[in-house]
Amino acid sequence: MEASNVRELVMAAFPQAQVEVDLSGGHYTVTVIDLSFEGVRPVARQQKVYAPLADVIAQGTIHAVNIRALTPAEAG
């Protein structure tokens, strides 16, 4: 799956977010910067980003995902 396809899935769930997806050797790094993460624990943030990707992960289309879920203040 192309990085752009992963980005589209995440953008559908976080339409106001800044989303970046990097693909390197079959490993995806998904960075989501969104105000909705304010006051949310890190594990809960990752679960929110994981949710729109769950089907493609379960199908084996994506094997390795690293999620960075940040607020705009944390992103600098």
C-alpha positions in Angstrom: 0.0 0.0 0.0 1.3 3.4 -0.9 2.0 6.0 1.8 -0.6 8.3 0.1 -3.3 5.6 0.6 -2.5 5.4 4.3 -2.6 9.2 4.5 -6.1 9.2 2.9 -7.4 6.7 5.5 -6.0 8.8 8.3 -7.2 12.1 6.8 -10.8 10.7 6.6 -10.7 10.3 10.4 -8.8 13.5 11.1 -9.9 16.0 8.4 -8.5 19.0 10.2 -5.2 17.4 11.1 -1.8 17.7 9.6 -0.9 14.1 8.5 2.4 12.8 7.3 3.1 9.2 6.3 6.6 8.0 5.6 7.2 4.6 4.1 10.6 2.9 4.5 11.2 -0.7 3.8 7.6 -1.8 4.5 7.5 0.2 7.7 5.1 3.1 8.0 5.6 6.1 10.2 2.3 8.0 10.6 2.5 11.5 12.2 -0.8 13.2 13.1 -0.9 16.7 14.5 -4.3 17.7 15.7 -6.0 19.8 18.4 -8.2 16.9 19.3 -5.3 15.2 21.1 -5.1 17.9 23.8 -5.7 16.4 27.2 -5.7 12.8 25.8 -3.2 10.2 27.1 -0.6 9.0 24.6 -2.0 5.5 24.4 -5.5 6.8 23.7 -4.1 9.1 21.0 -2.4 6.1 19.3 -5.6 4.1 19.5 -7.5 6.9 17.7 -5.0 6.9 14.9 -4.8 3.1 14.7 -8.6 2.8 14.3 -8.9 3.9 10.7 -6.0 1.6 9.8 -7.3 -1.4 11.7 -8.9 -3.1 8.6 -5.8 -2.9 6.4 -3.6 -4.0 9.3 -5.9 -7.0 9.9 -5.8 -7.9 6.2 -2.0 -7.9 6.3 -1.8 -5.0 3.8 0.2 -3.1 6.4 2.6 -4.9 8.6 4.5 -2.3 10.7 3.2 1.1 11.8 4.8 3.6 14.1 2.3 6.3 15.2 3.2 9.7 16.4 0.1 11.6 17.6 0.8 15.2 18.7 -0.9 18.4 19.5 0.2 21.5 17.6 2.0 22.8 20.7 4.0 19.5 21.0 4.9 19.5 17.4 6.5 22.9 17.8 
